[in-house]
Amino acid sequence: MIPRLHERTHRLNHPLEEALGRPVSPNEGLPEHTIATHWPGLDYFTLDDEQKTWTSVQWAEHLEDPYLEHPFAASPDDDRRAILHLDIRLHPDDRELTGPEWAEVAQRLARAVGIEIPGEEHGCRWIAVQAQPGRLDLIANLIHLDGAWHAPPADKLRRLAQEARRIEQDLHLIHVRSDPPSRPAVRAALTASAQLATILTQLADEQAGPLAAVRGLVEHASHRIARQPGAAGTDTAHRLELIARRLHAIQQDLDTTATRLVQPRAVPAPDAVRHNAHRSP
């Protein structure tokens, strides 16, 4: 069993699509067994819901709702990337786990990474997706129901590795030797142009950039408003969609500018350099 902790992001679509192995869809209801388990508070949202099966888009909206409910929530270092994604993969020769076993694995890993705290009433929204053979994905929003930011334990990588080993022993799974997941390497010193290019790339980043966060919120609001009856809602949704497209164009322009900043400049040919070096003063 190999746990892998992804870099946090602003939006749900990419983690959910990776978990499902296909694009999210507003029309395709997910089979009940696809969501192996979820945060306890979800029962309050589905208690009076006549629709028993949610689409993948509805699951994404449910996990993204804290962004709209608490638009200024951020980590202590002002980081708004609240979407945590963890996946685990079994050994190819492992037996097929049952639904309750997948649920147990998800609950144990959720506690290990700190997104599920027994007895916590205002914790994180999270779901466990089991849509591909031998794979389980945990996806959570780190913004609590009360707007507080959830900080996973500093030693979460060690806890995940240790819990994975215990699960392998308890469920009689094949031990997969792997190095523990590590944090991204610290960037080397950069030139002035490269530093500026890095800043622009971060702004344009489709997954974790601030413009991507704004664009995601605009798109989310557009989808919500489009569901409202009346021409006014349709017109507003269209305007928001155009704003999202302009934001995407800005991201592309920033990315192009960053690429040009780090393009190598033309240098003299080696023969010309040697000839000039031997010329008499």
Salt bridges, closest charged atoms under 4 A:
GLU18 OE2 - ARG4 NH2 3.23
GLU18 OE2 - HIS6 NE2 3.89
GLU18 OE1 - HIS14 NE2 3.47
GLU18 OE2 - ARG135 NH2 3.48
GLU28 OE2 - ARG22 NH2 3.40
GLU61 OE1 - ARG224 NE 3.74
GLU61 OE2 - ARG227 NH2 2.88
GLU64 OE1 - HIS220 ND1 3.13
ASP65 OD2 - ARG125 NH1 3.65
ASP65 OD1 - HIS220 NE2 3.85
ASP65 OD1 - ARG224 NH2 2.59
GLU69 OE2 - ARG125 NH2 3.48
ASP79 OD2 - ARG8 NH2 2.92
ASP79 OD2 - ARG81 NH2 3.06
ASP87 OD2 - ARG4 NH2 3.04
ASP87 OD2 - HIS6 NE2 2.58
ASP87 OD1 - ARG89 NE 3.46
ASP93 OD2 - HIS91 ND1 3.93
GLU101 OE2 - ARG95 NH2 2.91
GLU104 OE2 - ARG108 NH1 3.15
ASP137 OD2 - HIS85 NE2 2.73
ASP137 OD1 - ARG135 NE 2.76
ASP155 OD2 - ARG158 NH2 2.33
ASP155 OD1 - ARG159 NE 3.05
GLU163 OE2 - ARG108 NE 2.69
GLU163 OE1 - ARG166 NH2 2.89
GLU168 OE1 - ARG165 NE 2.97
GLU168 OE1 - HIS175 ND1 2.87
ASP170 OD2 - ARG108 NH2 2.93
GLU206 OE2 - ARG11 NH1 3.70
GLU206 OE2 - ARG215 NH1 2.58
GLU219 OE1 - ARG11 NH2 2.61
GLU219 OE2 - ARG215 NE 3.20
ASP235 OD2 - ARG239 NE 3.13
GLU241 OE2 - ARG245 NH2 2.79
ASP271 OD1 - ARG274 NH2 2.45
